[in-house]
Amino acid sequence: MPNVIKRERKSPRTVDAWKKRYDVRAGVEGTISQAVRRTHLRRTPYRGQSKTHLANIPSATALNITRVDAWLNETPLGTTHVSHLARLTLAA
């Protein structure tokens, strides 16, 4: 019985609609990750939602400027991290 449940859970992953939804999620996750890494978005010296929001606006603007600059200069997108073991396997 547990194998049937596992197959039912995995079956939507093969559908194209699921892949499209996941692509959107991956894009959003990438944007959040870039914002956190480049602008330290999770840390703010302010207390209160209005002050924090005010601090996030320049961070978002800087992120957009960085992306526009990369697009205009045709900077390639970052690649997925490949582990050391995987690099050794690829080299063999």
Long-range contacts (C-beta under 8 A, 24 or more apart in sequence): 31-63, 34-63, 35-59, 35-60, 35-63, 38-62, 38-63, 38-66, 39-63
